[in-house]
Amino acid sequence: MAKKHKKHTLRPAPLPEVKDRFPAWVLWPVIIAWGFFVLKNYYSKYPLNFKYLSLMLSPQQYTAGLFGVLPGHFLNILLAAVFMFGCFSAGRAALKAAGFSFAGALEETMFSCGAGFGLLAAYGFLLALFNALYFWPIAAFLALACAAGVYSLRKDPLPALESGPGAFGPAELAALAVLLLAMLLNLAGALSPEIFYDALVYHLAVPNYYVIKHGLSPMPYNFYSNLPFTHGMLYSAALLIKGEALAKFVNYGAGVFTAGAVLALGARFFSVGAGLWDE
């Protein structure tokens, strides 16, 4: 009678135990004491003013203005969607050509958008390098990318999402609500006129100077003009298409894509909930 052989499963070797360099009972009191010392000295000189706290925490001051200006920004939102879709399409084509594969639709979308941002910035830099930073080269790039993207999605659609909000528990749904609220408040900021000092001095000022000069050009008394950043070239492209409003949407979209990428990475290596809490 033949003997039955037991199947042996390979188990990973246990990880060696790693001891903390500093025990928690020593580290946490030091952190708390240092935090108390810093905050006590800071707020003794700059005390908190709670007079307008209720107004600051009131969602109405943000949502009322946001929904009031949304209809007037319909064209800006539409152009922003086209701009983002063009970047997504270019990035998706480049990543597929390079042999990248993705675990799901969210991961593919977020990383394709990031790659497309990089490609458009590099393209804008080359245009600026040869003093060819004009409307039509940028518009042609986005139009061709959008057309190729529509064809690519019809031929090879994105995979269906494996899980959605229904897979979240109460804690995850609460975190998702906070994230969506933050995105809504940031959208209100993206729709408002730019008043931030850094943006007016170099974040938008230098890319706009490139647009005026149709290429890289040193801006007197502003050394940032000698540093054509990736985001600066994206802003130049957006400024050529529709001006400041679209440039601010590019910045807003970059924040949304970053949050989506963190969520996708958490879903791949841990869980969707873990990715959500990493936000």
C-alpha positions as CSV (number, residue, x, y, z in Angstrom):
1,M,0.0,0.0,0.0
2,A,1.5,3.3,-1.1
3,K,2.3,5.7,1.7
4,K,0.6,9.0,1.7
5,H,2.9,12.0,1.7
6,K,2.0,15.0,3.7
7,K,2.2,18.3,1.9
8,H,4.6,20.7,3.5
9,T,3.9,24.4,3.2
10,L,6.8,26.8,3.3
11,R,6.5,29.3,6.1
12,P,8.6,32.5,6.2
13,A,11.3,32.5,8.9
14,P,10.3,34.6,11.9
15,L,11.8,38.1,11.9
16,P,14.4,38.8,14.5
17,E,13.2,40.7,17.5
18,V,14.2,44.3,17.2
19,K,14.7,46.2,20.5
20,D,14.0,49.9,20.7
21,R,17.0,52.1,21.2
22,F,15.1,54.2,23.7
23,P,12.3,52.7,25.7
24,A,8.9,54.3,25.3
25,W,8.6,55.1,29.0
26,V,11.7,57.4,28.6
27,L,10.9,58.8,25.2
28,W,7.3,59.9,25.7
29,P,7.9,62.0,28.9
30,V,10.7,63.8,27.1
31,I,8.5,64.6,24.1
32,I,5.7,65.8,26.3
33,A,7.9,67.9,28.5
34,W,9.6,69.5,25.4
35,G,6.2,70.2,23.7
36,F,4.9,71.8,26.9
37,F,8.0,74.0,27.2
38,V,7.8,75.2,23.5
39,L,4.0,75.8,23.5
40,K,4.1,77.5,26.9
41,N,6.8,80.0,25.8
42,Y,5.2,80.6,22.4
43,Y,1.7,81.2,23.6
44,S,2.8,83.3,26.5
45,K,4.0,85.8,23.9
46,Y,1.4,85.1,21.2
47,P,-1.8,84.2,23.1
48,L,-4.7,82.6,21.2
49,N,-7.7,84.8,20.3
50,F,-10.9,82.7,20.4
51,K,-13.1,85.7,19.4
52,Y,-13.5,84.5,15.8
53,L,-13.1,80.8,16.5
54,S,-16.8,80.0,15.8
55,L,-16.7,81.9,12.5
56,M,-13.5,80.1,11.4
57,L,-15.1,76.7,12.2
58,S,-18.4,77.5,10.5
59,P,-18.7,75.6,7.2
60,Q,-21.2,78.2,5.9
61,Q,-18.6,80.9,5.3
62,Y,-16.9,78.6,2.9
63,T,-19.8,76.7,1.2
64,A,-22.0,79.8,0.7
65,G,-19.3,81.6,-1.2
66,L,-18.2,78.4,-3.1
67,F,-21.7,77.6,-4.4
68,G,-22.2,81.2,-5.2
69,V,-19.2,81.4,-7.5
70,L,-19.3,78.0,-9.1
71,P,-21.7,78.9,-12.0
72,G,-19.3,81.6,-13.1
73,H,-16.4,79.2,-13.1
74,F,-18.1,76.6,-15.4
75,L,-15.6,77.3,-18.3
76,N,-12.6,77.2,-15.9
77,I,-13.7,73.9,-14.5
78,L,-14.3,72.5,-17.9
79,L,-10.9,73.6,-19.2
80,A,-9.3,72.2,-16.0
81,A,-11.0,68.8,-16.6
82,V,-9.6,68.8,-20.2
83,F,-6.2,69.8,-19.0
84,M,-6.1,67.0,-16.4
85,F,-7.5,64.5,-18.8
86,G,-4.8,65.4,-21.3
87,C,-2.1,64.9,-18.7
88,F,-3.6,61.6,-17.7
89,S,-3.7,60.4,-21.3
90,A,-0.1,61.3,-22.0
91,G,1.1,59.8,-18.7
92,R,-0.9,56.6,-19.3
93,A,0.5,56.1,-22.7
94,A,4.0,56.7,-21.5
95,L,3.7,54.3,-18.5
96,K,2.2,51.6,-20.7
97,A,5.0,52.0,-23.2
98,A,7.5,51.6,-20.4
99,G,5.8,48.3,-19.3
100,F,4.3,49.5,-16.0
101,S,1.3,47.5,-14.6
102,F,-1.1,48.6,-11.9
103,A,-3.2,46.9,-9.3
104,G,-6.4,48.9,-10.0
105,A,-8.1,51.8,-11.7
106,L,-7.3,54.3,-8.9
107,E,-3.6,53.5,-8.9
108,E,-3.4,53.7,-12.7
109,T,-5.3,57.0,-12.8
110,M,-3.2,58.7,-10.1
111,F,0.2,57.7,-11.4
112,S,-0.8,58.4,-15.0
113,C,-1.8,61.9,-14.0
114,G,1.5,62.4,-12.2
115,A,3.5,61.1,-15.2
116,G,1.5,63.3,-17.5
117,F,2.3,66.3,-15.4
118,G,6.0,65.6,-15.7
119,L,5.7,65.1,-19.5
120,L,3.9,68.4,-20.0
121,A,6.3,70.2,-17.7
122,A,9.3,68.8,-19.7
123,Y,7.6,69.7,-23.0
124,G,6.9,73.3,-21.7
125,F,10.6,73.5,-20.6
126,L,11.8,72.6,-24.1
127,L,9.5,75.2,-25.6
128,A,10.7,77.8,-23.2
129,L,14.3,76.8,-23.9
130,F,13.9,77.6,-27.6
131,N,11.6,80.7,-27.0
132,A,8.6,78.9,-28.4
133,L,6.3,79.1,-25.4
134,Y,3.1,80.0,-27.1
135,F,-0.6,79.1,-26.9
136,W,-0.8,76.8,-29.9
137,P,2.0,74.3,-29.1
138,I,0.5,73.7,-25.6
139,A,-3.0,73.5,-26.9
140,A,-1.9,71.1,-29.6
141,F,-0.2,68.9,-27.1
142,L,-3.3,68.7,-24.9
143,A,-5.7,68.2,-27.8
144,L,-3.6,65.3,-29.2
145,A,-3.3,63.8,-25.8
146,C,-7.0,64.0,-25.1
147,A,-7.8,62.4,-28.5
148,A,-5.3,59.6,-27.9
149,G,-6.7,59.2,-24.4
150,V,-10.3,58.7,-25.6
151,Y,-9.1,56.1,-28.2
152,S,-7.0,54.3,-25.5
153,L,-9.9,54.2,-23.0
154,R,-12.3,52.8,-25.7
155,K,-9.7,50.1,-26.6
156,D,-8.4,49.4,-23.2
157,P,-10.7,50.7,-20.4
158,L,-9.6,51.1,-16.8
159,P,-10.3,48.1,-14.6
160,A,-13.4,48.3,-12.4
161,L,-12.8,49.5,-8.8
162,E,-12.4,46.5,-6.5
163,S,-14.0,48.2,-3.5
164,G,-15.8,51.4,-2.8
165,P,-17.1,53.4,0.2
166,G,-19.4,50.4,1.0
167,A,-16.4,48.5,2.1
168,F,-15.6,51.1,4.8
169,G,-16.5,50.9,8.4
170,P,-17.9,53.9,10.4
171,A,-14.4,55.2,11.2
172,E,-13.3,55.0,7.6
173,L,-16.5,56.8,6.4
174,A,-15.8,59.5,8.9
175,A,-12.3,59.9,7.7
176,L,-13.5,60.0,4.1
177,A,-16.1,62.7,5.0
178,V,-13.3,64.8,6.5
179,L,-11.1,64.3,3.4
180,L,-13.9,65.3,1.1
181,L,-14.7,68.4,3.2
182,A,-11.0,69.4,3.1
183,M,-11.1,69.0,-0.7
184,L,-14.3,71.1,-0.9
185,L,-12.7,73.9,1.2
186,N,-9.5,73.8,-0.9
187,L,-11.7,74.1,-4.0
188,A,-13.1,77.3,-2.6
189,G,-9.5,78.5,-2.3
190,A,-8.7,77.5,-5.9
191,L,-11.7,79.5,-7.2
192,S,-10.7,82.7,-5.3
193,P,-8.3,85.4,-6.6
194,E,-4.6,84.8,-5.7
195,I,-3.4,86.9,-2.7
196,F,-0.6,84.7,-1.3
197,Y,2.7,86.4,-1.2
198,D,4.9,83.5,-2.5
199,A,2.5,82.9,-5.5
200,L,2.4,86.6,-6.4
201,V,6.2,87.0,-6.1
202,Y,7.4,83.8,-7.9
203,H,5.1,80.8,-8.0
204,L,2.8,82.4,-10.6
205,A,4.8,85.6,-11.3
206,V,7.8,83.8,-12.8
207,P,5.9,81.4,-15.0
208,N,3.8,84.4,-16.2
209,Y,7.0,86.2,-17.0
210,Y,8.1,83.3,-19.1
211,V,4.8,83.5,-20.9
212,I,5.3,87.2,-21.6
213,K,8.8,86.6,-22.9
214,H,7.8,83.3,-24.6
215,G,10.7,81.5,-23.0
216,L,13.1,81.3,-20.1
217,S,14.2,84.8,-19.1
218,P,15.8,86.1,-16.0
219,M,13.5,88.3,-14.0
220,P,15.3,91.3,-12.4
221,Y,15.6,91.1,-8.6
222,N,14.0,87.6,-8.5
223,F,16.5,84.7,-8.5
224,Y,13.7,82.2,-8.7
225,S,13.4,83.1,-12.4
226,N,16.7,81.2,-12.8
227,L,15.1,78.0,-11.4
228,P,12.4,76.7,-13.8
229,F,10.6,74.3,-11.6
230,T,8.3,71.5,-12.8
231,H,5.2,73.1,-11.3
232,G,6.3,76.5,-12.7
233,M,6.3,75.0,-16.3
234,L,2.9,73.5,-15.6
235,Y,1.6,76.9,-14.5
236,S,3.1,78.5,-17.6
237,A,1.1,76.0,-19.7
238,A,-2.1,76.7,-17.7
239,L,-1.5,80.5,-17.9
240,L,-1.2,80.3,-21.7
241,I,-4.5,78.3,-22.0
242,K,-6.8,80.3,-19.6
243,G,-4.8,82.4,-17.1
244,E,-4.6,82.4,-13.3
245,A,-7.8,80.4,-12.6
246,L,-6.5,77.3,-14.6
247,A,-3.1,77.6,-13.0
248,K,-4.7,77.4,-9.5
249,F,-6.7,74.4,-10.7
250,V,-3.5,72.6,-11.7
251,N,-2.2,73.2,-8.1
252,Y,-5.5,71.9,-6.7
253,G,-5.5,68.9,-9.0
254,A,-1.9,68.0,-7.9
255,G,-3.2,67.9,-4.3
256,V,-6.1,65.7,-5.2
257,F,-3.9,63.3,-7.2
258,T,-1.4,63.1,-4.3
259,A,-4.2,62.1,-1.9
260,G,-5.4,59.5,-4.5
261,A,-1.9,58.1,-4.9
262,V,-1.6,57.7,-1.1
263,L,-4.9,56.0,-1.0
264,A,-4.0,53.7,-3.8
265,L,-0.6,52.7,-2.2
266,G,-2.3,52.0,1.1
267,A,-4.9,49.8,-0.7
268,R,-2.1,47.9,-2.5
269,F,0.1,47.2,0.5
270,F,-2.3,47.3,3.4
271,S,-6.0,48.1,2.9
272,V,-8.2,50.8,1.5
273,G,-8.9,51.9,5.1
274,A,-5.2,52.2,5.8
275,G,-4.7,54.3,2.7
276,L,-7.5,56.5,3.8
277,W,-6.1,57.1,7.3
278,D,-2.7,57.9,5.8
279,E,-4.2,61.0,4.3
